[in-house]
Amino acid sequence: MRAVSPAAILKGDTQLYIDVFGNLDGIELATSVDDVTYAIFDRYCMNPNCKCNDVFLRFLTNKKDFAITLSLKTKKYEIVDKTGISEEQAIKVVKHSLKDSDKAIQLFKERYAKMKNAGREALKGIVQMDEPTRQKPDRNAPCPCGSGKKYKKCCGL
């Protein structure tokens, strides 16, 4: 697994699956429509506190490029970016790619879970280090609970 910036994870920046894990599972995503092959790159939010359940898919050829956001819960998608391709052609490619949608959705759900776990692991030490350590007040200092008593007579017992 490759390192990802904790700041990027917490901000919710999406990360390419292949950038984080390489091609460990042997699955490269691609689809062919009308004799044109599109490479598919899947991106995920790695913030473990985010429950977006979305995958960002970019479809690429030499001259055509478009992206969708796919909801893993509803299986609905939205075209968010397109270059050199009509909306109708993009829809055709997406529908062809997701025709066996249960298989594809299952793969994306597995990858989504792996990316969230990787985000959790990457943040494990960071979050704990960011927690400030509380110093014990002096015995004669006012109690931090707000009672107005000295610490030694209140919470310092």
Number of C-alpha atoms within 10 A of each C-alpha: 10 10 11 16 12 18 12 15 21 16 13 17 14 17 18 17 18 17 13 16 16 12 11 9 8 7 9 11 13 13 17 12 13 8 7 12 15 21 18 19 18 22 24 24 27 29 25 19 12 12 10 14 16 21 23 22 22 21 22 18 13 10 8 15 17 21 22 21 19 19 16 18 11 9 13 11 18 12 17 12 12 16 12 11 12 12 14 9 12 19 15 13 20 19 12 14 18 14 11 10 13 11 11 15 18 12 12 20 17 11 18 22 15 17 24 20 15 22 23 18 12 19 21 12 10 12 11 9 10 8 8 7 7 6 6 9 14 12 15 12 12 17 19 14 10 10 11 11 15 18 21 15 12 16 13 13 7
